[in-house]
């Protein structure tokens, strides 16, 4: 049997595969993330560890080993850095607030790339979704019943898109407060009405066979989405401030 002191980075991964737990070396993690995060490096992972954002376990020989949960947490940290430009202090607070929410989340600012369905979109099985988001089977069934997500059969297995997984993660957090999918229909209805407005303005451009006209439509779509998202957030902020304006005992 291989001793801990003689373990190499390559044999560590194999050893822990045999023990039925998939643990990745730091080099393996970097290789897996390079495609989505080109600037990732071993030194950056070590820095994030120093900042307390990830905490891989160590072998007796000092090698870092990352579990699937560690990997998911790391992806979430890097995504918030890249897409939301959040400082590490804010990211740490977000992780402390909802550590289990490692599944994909909706960005605050959408980009044109988000409007086009990727050719090889990542999918998750129901079991993976529940593990990533903390949702249970009943919540998944309710979300499907109220058409907030729509799973599809892949080789006889129920699977969900990356976007669906983000929705399920948000719904799981809201379920803790008592808001169930039937309550979330109001949000879906508001989004559907907003999409109807966008369709009236941009559908001819988005369906155009002229590439330049389509690109123009996508540019306009990005502007509209950013403006309406900002408007929605400001209106919500104003309403919340009204709710919280009165102190105890004030009518």
Secondary structure, 3 states (H helix, E strand, C coil): CCCHHHCCHHHHHHHHHHCCCCCEEHHHHHHHHCCCCCCCCHHHHHHHHHCCCCCCEECCCCCEEECHHHHHHHHHHHHHHHHHCCCHHHHHHHHHHCCCCCCCCCCCCCCHHHHCCCCCCCEEEHHHHHHHHCCCHHHHHHHHHCCCCCCEEECCEEEEEHHHHHHHHHHHHHHHCCCCHHHHHHHHHHHHHHHHHHHHHHHHHHCCCCHHHHHHHHHHHHHHHHHHHHHHHHHHHHHHHHHHHCCCCCC
